[in-house]
């Protein structure tokens, strides 16, 4: 049996060598299909990781609460979230690792004679641990800044460019109406939130003790809680909601939110996209398989006399069948290997021009699936021509011109 397979393999290789151009053209569809599977999975994984990393950078284990405001009437002060609620959350929620809060006000700065709206945000201790802002110049607030009423601030990169141009803003004064602050740092968000968070493109952050002094009230617009892990988010959200309800009048309502739902939606969309793209790649392989079958049928027709000679000198049906199956396997398998190398090579080359924090993962499973599916496609569509060649009658084959 081993001798027969070895002989069939040698005959198949000789046949492919005799028709190199045809073999190469037939394998192009397999090459495209195999490369598509690897590239599709790579692109899907990269996009999924990128989107999820951006969401998680905002805080996948983050819970935040806001008072629900009704436009019909002003909310009593007793409804507002306060620093006392923040301290209670620290003490009463076991899985709360960091608790912080902020209050914000719409303000304006004058730039080159024009008034520009900015967001003034007063933050408590722990805010930087949760948001992990990137300090581009200068420094973040220290303990003395947070406890005293030092008129210091940090500003966004966009605001620094608008107000100070190319000059270093650290140590310079920023005027907002009647308020004047000394800039001690320039920052940007670790993950772009596109204005959907409290941080806008042009924002100014000051210590909460300072904004409390200006507004005359000690309230928090938003209370943030960072949990010990994403699996604790749902529990902490319920505990925080109960805590706020217990500390305020029953008429007060609070909106407690997390990023878990957004993360789940992002993963679902990424999976759906991956499935659609893989189906398209499989269609490409299906078309290539039909091409292999057509070429193999033509090959059988052209080599009818050769098959008759082989059968006349003693070749069995299974040997003829093995010969054509091996030809189909070599075409599909060779195309699969080349396609996989292309599918792996493109991400490796693209990685060189991507930002350092964005990695392109190559799925080993996609490589294995691409090879197995490509080879299976070749064998499946090569079986009919091989079967047709195997059942040819020797006498009729020898008469064929």
Secondary structure, 3 states (H helix, E strand, C coil): CHHHHHHHHHHHHHHHHHCHHHHHHHHHHHHHHHHHHHHHHHHHHHHHHHHHHHHHHHHCCEEEEEECCCCCCCCCHHHCECHHHHHHHHHHCCCEEEEEEEEEEEEEEEECCEEEEEEEEEECCCHHHHHCCEEEEECCCCHHHHHCCCCEEEEEHHHHHHHHCCCCCCCCEEEECCEEEEEEEEEECCCCCCCCCCCCCCEEEEEHHHHHHHHCCCCECEEEEEECCHHHHHHHHHHHHHHHHHHCCCCCCEEEEECHHHHHHHHHHHHHHHHHHHHHHHHHHHHHHHHHHHHHHHHHHHCHHHHHHHHHCCCCHHHHHHHHHHHHHHHHHHHHHHHHHHHHHHHHHHHCCCCCCCCCCCCHHHHHHHHHHHHHHHHHHHHHHHHHHHCCCHHHHHHCC
